[in-house]
Amino acid sequence: GLMDMTGAEDGPPMMAGDAFADVAGGMFAAFGAMVALFDRERSGKGRHVDLALYDSLVSMMPVAACRALMAGETPKRTGSKHALSAPFGTYSAGDGSFTVAVLNDRLFARFATAIGAPELAEDPRFASDALRRQNEPALAQHIESWGAARGTQDAVAVLSEAGIPAAALYSVPEAWGSPQAQARGLASAVEHPALGTVTVPEQPVHFSDAPRGGRQSAPALGAHTQDILQQLWQNRESPDVR
């Protein structure tokens, strides 16, 4: 389903850029385990938690689910544009691309003024979100003509100043090196005995009174074998070990 929705309108289905099913499965598994543990505290009963990667990925497509289950539709590929709203997607600037998200008439009027074309808000082709999506190619010409005359960061700054949700399109290294990623501590340095200092991702959730960083590198194969065997020998009379 995810591949069937992804890609250019006139192109074949495409894979997503990363292992989203694996991530979704891990998150739903952690959620299920925490709920079961909380329930055990109240009821005293444990539970078996059953999860499938397929189920997790299908559940990560909420808009598509509404369209398929409630409206009987088959979502089509729409490239880098939102399937239902416009302007909502990626547009070209003079030195790259930027994204915008306009979801209502009030925001569209503000957006039209920001790009120096207030008359677009009065154009009957763009009088509603549904009409703007239907006539998105004509609308895109105005947006990209405006964007071509300025850089990506300038376009984003103008739109953000007007209260329009907008962002530059980053490469993966740019995303990891962005001010947001650095301010949130999304990666940290770890000392590895063979590789030296390496930068590794952190999990994104912050907890109070739990500073980030200070992680240890993954142990080498067999690194703790002797310690574990020694502990087992020392505790060999314990009923738990026997």
Backbone torsions as a table, in degrees:
resi	resn	phi	psi	omega
1	GLY	NA	-44.5	-179.4
2	LEU	-64.6	-43.8	178.2
3	MET	-64.9	-37.8	-177.6
4	ASP	-64.8	-26.9	179.4
5	MET	-90.0	-11.9	-170.9
6	THR	-102.5	132.4	177.9
7	GLY	129.5	178.6	179.3
8	ALA	-70.6	154.3	-178.1
9	GLU	-56.7	-38.4	-177.0
10	ASP	-102.7	16.8	-178.2
11	GLY	-112.7	177.9	-179.9
12	PRO	-78.8	168.0	172.9
13	PRO	-58.5	148.3	-178.6
14	MET	-129.1	149.7	173.5
15	MET	-70.3	149.0	170.8
16	ALA	-71.5	164.3	-171.5
17	GLY	-78.8	-5.2	-178.9
18	ASP	-155.0	-179.6	-173.3
19	ALA	-85.7	69.6	-174.5
20	PHE	-68.5	-31.8	178.6
21	ALA	-63.6	-40.3	179.6
22	ASP	-64.6	-42.8	179.6
23	VAL	-66.5	-45.5	179.6
24	ALA	-60.8	-42.2	179.4
25	GLY	-61.4	-42.3	178.8
26	GLY	-63.8	-42.1	-179.0
27	MET	-66.5	-45.0	179.6
28	PHE	-66.8	-34.6	177.6
29	ALA	-64.9	-43.7	178.1
30	ALA	-63.2	-42.3	177.8
31	PHE	-60.3	-47.0	-179.3
32	GLY	-62.9	-41.3	179.5
33	ALA	-64.2	-41.9	-179.5
34	MET	-65.9	-40.8	178.1
35	VAL	-63.7	-42.2	179.3
36	ALA	-64.2	-39.2	178.0
37	LEU	-65.9	-40.5	178.5
38	PHE	-64.5	-41.2	178.5
39	ASP	-65.3	-35.5	178.2
40	ARG	-63.4	-37.0	178.1
41	GLU	-62.4	-33.5	-178.4
42	ARG	-86.2	-38.6	-172.2
43	SER	-103.4	-19.7	-175.6
44	GLY	79.6	2.3	-178.5
45	LYS	-111.0	136.4	174.1
46	GLY	-86.0	167.2	-179.8
47	ARG	-137.1	151.3	169.6
48	HIS	-87.2	127.7	-179.0
49	VAL	-102.0	119.6	-174.6
50	ASP	-112.6	124.9	-177.0
51	LEU	-145.5	143.8	175.8
52	ALA	-124.2	145.6	177.2
53	LEU	-60.1	-40.3	179.5
54	TYR	-58.0	-49.0	-179.1
55	ASP	-59.2	-40.6	-177.6
56	SER	-64.4	-44.9	-176.9
57	LEU	-68.9	-41.7	177.3
58	VAL	-59.7	-37.0	-179.5
59	SER	-72.3	-13.5	179.1
60	MET	-88.4	11.8	179.7
61	MET	-121.7	67.1	-172.1
62	PRO	-66.0	-40.7	-179.6
63	VAL	-66.3	-43.4	178.3
64	ALA	-62.5	-37.3	179.2
65	ALA	-62.5	-44.4	178.9
66	CYS	-60.8	-42.7	-178.0
67	ARG	-68.2	-39.3	-177.1
68	ALA	-78.4	-46.0	-173.4
69	LEU	-81.5	-35.6	-173.7
70	MET	-100.5	-33.1	-177.7
71	ALA	-104.7	-7.4	179.6
72	GLY	68.0	25.1	-177.5
73	GLU	-96.2	158.9	169.3
74	THR	-110.8	104.2	-178.2
75	PRO	-56.3	137.3	-179.2
76	LYS	-103.6	160.9	176.4
77	ARG	-70.1	136.5	-178.5
78	THR	-129.0	20.5	178.4
79	GLY	63.6	-132.1	-177.8
80	SER	-100.3	25.6	178.6
81	LYS	-117.3	149.1	178.2
82	HIS	-63.7	145.8	-175.4
83	ALA	-72.4	-25.8	-171.3
84	LEU	-120.7	-20.4	-173.7
85	SER	-123.4	156.3	176.8
86	ALA	-156.1	146.5	-6.1
87	PRO	-77.3	121.0	-179.0
88	PHE	-147.8	99.7	-178.3
89	GLY	158.6	-154.8	-174.0
90	THR	-106.9	134.8	179.8
91	TYR	-133.5	156.7	-175.9
92	SER	-86.0	143.7	170.4
93	ALA	-118.8	-175.3	-176.6
94	GLY	-64.8	-27.8	-175.8
95	ASP	-130.6	20.0	-178.7
96	GLY	165.3	-146.2	-178.5
97	SER	-136.3	154.2	176.1
98	PHE	-137.3	158.9	178.7
99	THR	-114.1	148.5	173.7
100	VAL	-133.8	157.0	178.5
101	ALA	-138.1	99.3	-179.9
102	VAL	-113.8	117.0	-171.3
103	LEU	-117.3	0.1	179.3
104	ASN	-152.6	170.3	-175.0
105	ASP	-66.4	-36.9	-179.2
106	ARG	-63.0	-45.4	178.4
107	LEU	-65.8	-35.2	-179.0
108	PHE	-66.9	-39.8	178.0
109	ALA	-61.8	-40.8	178.1
110	ARG	-67.0	-39.7	178.8
111	PHE	-62.9	-45.3	-179.1
112	ALA	-59.4	-41.0	178.5
113	THR	-66.4	-40.1	-178.1
114	ALA	-62.8	-33.7	-179.1
115	ILE	-93.6	13.6	174.7
116	GLY	74.3	23.0	179.2
117	ALA	-135.7	63.0	-176.9
118	PRO	-60.7	-21.7	-179.3
119	GLU	-65.2	-19.5	-180.0
120	LEU	-63.2	-30.2	-179.8
121	ALA	-67.4	-20.3	179.5
122	GLU	-99.8	-4.4	-178.7
123	ASP	-71.8	124.2	-178.1
124	PRO	-60.8	-22.8	177.6
125	ARG	-68.1	-21.5	-174.7
126	PHE	-119.6	27.5	-172.7
127	ALA	-75.9	-14.7	179.1
128	SER	-147.0	166.7	-180.0
129	ASP	-61.2	-42.6	-179.7
130	ALA	-63.1	-41.6	179.3
131	LEU	-68.8	-37.4	178.1
132	ARG	-64.3	-38.4	177.7
133	ARG	-67.7	-38.8	179.7
134	GLN	-64.5	-35.7	-177.7
135	ASN	-107.5	27.3	-175.7
136	GLU	-58.3	-37.8	179.2
137	PRO	-57.7	-40.2	178.1
138	ALA	-67.9	-38.5	178.2
139	LEU	-66.8	-38.5	-179.6
140	ALA	-62.0	-33.6	178.8
141	GLN	-61.3	-41.5	177.8
142	HIS	-65.7	-43.6	-176.2
143	ILE	-66.4	-45.3	-176.1
144	GLU	-75.4	-26.4	172.9
145	SER	-65.9	-40.3	176.6
146	TRP	-67.3	-44.2	-177.1
147	GLY	-67.6	-31.1	-177.5
148	ALA	-64.0	-23.7	-176.3
149	ALA	-87.3	0.2	-178.1
150	ARG	-145.6	164.1	177.4
151	GLY	-78.1	166.4	-178.1
152	THR	-59.1	-49.0	-177.6
153	GLN	-63.0	-37.3	177.8
154	ASP	-64.8	-44.4	179.0
155	ALA	-60.4	-44.6	180.0
156	VAL	-65.0	-39.6	180.0
157	ALA	-63.0	-43.8	180.0
158	VAL	-62.5	-46.7	-177.7
159	LEU	-68.5	-41.0	179.3
160	SER	-63.9	-39.1	177.7
161	GLU	-61.0	-30.9	179.3
162	ALA	-86.3	1.7	178.6
163	GLY	82.6	20.3	178.7
164	ILE	-95.6	125.4	175.2
165	PRO	-58.9	118.2	-177.0
166	ALA	-152.4	152.9	179.3
167	ALA	-157.6	152.8	173.4
168	ALA	-75.3	152.6	176.5
169	LEU	-89.6	115.6	-176.1
170	TYR	-96.8	151.2	163.6
171	SER	-74.8	169.2	179.6
172	VAL	-60.8	-47.1	177.2
173	PRO	-60.8	-37.6	178.5
174	GLU	-65.2	-37.6	179.1
175	ALA	-64.6	-45.0	179.6
176	TRP	-69.0	-27.2	-179.9
177	GLY	-95.5	6.7	-175.9
178	SER	-70.2	157.2	176.4
179	PRO	-56.0	-37.5	178.8
180	GLN	-62.9	-46.8	-179.5
181	ALA	-63.2	-38.4	-179.9
182	GLN	-71.1	-42.1	-179.9
183	ALA	-64.8	-32.0	-178.0
184	ARG	-91.4	-2.3	177.6
185	GLY	63.0	44.8	-176.3
186	LEU	-75.1	-10.5	175.3
187	ALA	-141.4	154.8	179.3
188	SER	-145.1	158.6	-179.3
189	ALA	-85.7	138.2	178.9
190	VAL	-130.1	137.7	176.8
191	GLU	-88.5	121.0	-180.0
192	HIS	-109.6	136.4	-175.5
193	PRO	-62.9	-26.1	-179.0
194	ALA	-106.8	-32.9	-174.1
195	LEU	-97.7	-10.0	-176.6
196	GLY	80.9	-145.3	-179.4
197	THR	-81.6	122.2	178.4
198	VAL	-125.4	149.9	178.2
199	THR	-101.2	126.8	-176.5
200	VAL	-126.5	152.1	178.0
201	PRO	-68.0	146.4	169.9
202	GLU	-99.9	156.4	170.6
203	GLN	-71.7	150.0	-166.8
204	PRO	-82.9	-9.4	-175.6
205	VAL	-83.5	131.7	176.0
206	HIS	-100.4	138.4	176.9
207	PHE	-119.7	141.8	177.5
208	SER	-64.1	146.7	179.3
209	ASP	58.7	27.1	177.5
210	ALA	-136.9	86.7	-178.7
211	PRO	-63.2	150.2	-179.7
212	ARG	-86.9	165.1	179.1
213	GLY	89.0	-174.0	178.7
214	GLY	72.0	21.0	-178.7
215	ARG	-77.0	154.3	175.7
216	GLN	-95.8	153.0	177.3
217	SER	-72.4	159.1	176.2
218	ALA	-63.6	138.4	-178.6
219	PRO	-70.6	149.9	174.7
220	ALA	-71.6	161.2	179.5
221	LEU	-57.7	122.5	178.2
222	GLY	80.4	7.9	-174.8
223	ALA	-61.3	-30.3	-175.6
224	HIS	-109.8	10.3	-175.8
225	THR	-57.2	-49.7	-176.5
226	GLN	-63.8	-41.3	179.2
227	ASP	-61.0	-44.1	-178.3
228	ILE	-66.4	-44.8	179.0
229	LEU	-62.6	-38.2	179.0
230	GLN	-65.8	-41.1	177.3
231	GLN	-62.5	-44.2	179.7
232	LEU	-62.1	-39.8	179.2
233	TRP	-65.7	-42.7	-179.9
234	GLN	-65.8	-30.2	-177.0
235	ASN	-104.4	21.1	-171.5
236	ARG	-64.2	-20.9	179.0
237	GLU	-87.2	-5.9	-178.2
238	SER	-71.0	137.7	178.0
239	PRO	-59.0	-32.4	-179.2
240	ASP	-65.8	-37.4	-179.4
241	VAL	-73.9	-42.6	179.5
242	ARG	-62.7	NA	NA
